[in-house]
Amino acid sequence: MFSDILGIPAHPLYVHAAVVFVPLLALFAVVYAFVPRWRAKTRWLTAGLAVLAPLAALVAKLSGDDLLAARYAAGPPANVLRHRTYGTTTFWLALALGVVTAVLLWVIGGRLPGPAWLRTALQAVVLVLAVVTAYYVVRTGDSGAESVWGRT
C-alpha cells in the first residue's frame, strides 16, 4: 500500500509531508501555548496540525518500512537501521505532541476545565515535546540523506 506511486518508491515522496507538517505542529503548538493574542487566529490550524502531522509521520514510517523490506531482504546496513529508529521515534514524538497539543487546545479553550497548574504543566510539556520532536525530525532527515547520498 505504501511502497510505490506509479512505480517510484513512495517513501521519498511521503517524507516531505512529515518534514513540513511535524515542524509546523511544533511551531504552532508553542505559539498557541505561549502567545495568547495569536490563539484565536491559530486555533484551527493548530488543531489540524495536531492530527495531520502524526498521520504524515506514520505514513512516512510505514512507507519506509515497506521500502526497507523490498530493498534489503538480507538485512539493512547499520545506517539504514539508525534512520529507521530515528523515524520511529519521530512518529511517536509527533503523536505525543499532537495529543498533548489537542488537550492543551481543550484546556485553554475552556472545554476541559481543570486547575491552573494543568495549563502550566501542559505548556511545559508542549514546549519540551516540540523541541525534542523538531530535533528528531532533523536527525531522521539527516540520517536518511546520509544513508542515500553519503557524506560529501
Phi, psi and omega in degrees: 000320184255008191281318182210162175230113180054039177083359179259137177305129187282333185305312179298336178279316183291328183297335180296326176295316179295321181294333177271308190285325181292311176296326176296320175300314179303313181296308184290330176296317179292317178299313180298320183291324191242355180238088186303324183291343179261358185299315182296325182282334186250359185304307185288324177295318178296317178297318178296319178292330178296335177265314187291319183297311177297325177295318178297319178294323179294314179297320177297318180295313181295321178292325176294321176298318178296317179296319179299314180295322182285324187267332186234063181298327181275356181118130183281157175290166184299322182292328177288320176296321177297316178300317179298318178297315177299318180297319178296316178297319178300317178301310183296322177292319178296321177296314179298316179297319178298317180293313181295322177296318178298317178296318178299319177301319180290318181293310181293324179287354178085003181279341180230088183292151180191176179293161183299325181295335180297316178299314180298317179296317179295320177299317179295318180294319177300316181298313181295313180298321180297316181293313182294320179295315178299319177301314182289331174298316179294315179298319180296312180297318179295316180292326176293315178296320179295322181290334179270313189256341182076176177271137178245000000 
